[in-house]
Amino acid sequence: MAHDFVRFPELTNSQMDIYYFDSPHKQISEDFTAVVVKVQDGDTIKVRWKERNFDFPVRFSNIAAPELNEEGGKEAQSWLESKILNAEVDIKVDRFHRVEKWGRLLGKVVFQGLDLGAEQITRGLSKPWVQRNEGRIRNPIPKEALR
């Protein structure tokens, strides 16, 4: 089955062995510097990088910000936008966890030496990734029973 490089430009590590040479663009496995062209929400930005001819999303790997329709979501987005929109940032890529389940590249976003994810946590705009589900009610019905 062919990979959809338009909708999912990033290959997961398991897909690299299969599709790497078919990819029409460079796969990212190392840190890089890019310009932020859009702040989608408090933990996802869209960047422009000299090695690609299209803009692409980067999901912060170390935080979970509220969704835009949740309390604090717009505030997290606005703070981030005020800091880095149209600015150069460094993206620190963990080569073992490069791509998340929705196909976005994962990375720590660093601006002028400051880890923006850690700064958002300090300011109360987001949670550490490991705490993303704290306080949420879990579904008491097993998934198998919902089928």
Buried (B, 14 or more C-beta within 10 A) or exposed (E): EEBEBEEBBBBBEEBBEEBEEEBEBEBBBEBBEBBBEBBBBBBBBBBBBEEBEEBBBBBBBBBBBBBEEEEBBBBBBEBBBEBBEEEEBBBBBEEEEBBBEEBBBBBBBBBEEEBBBBBBBEEEBBBBBEEBEEEEEEEEEEEEEEE
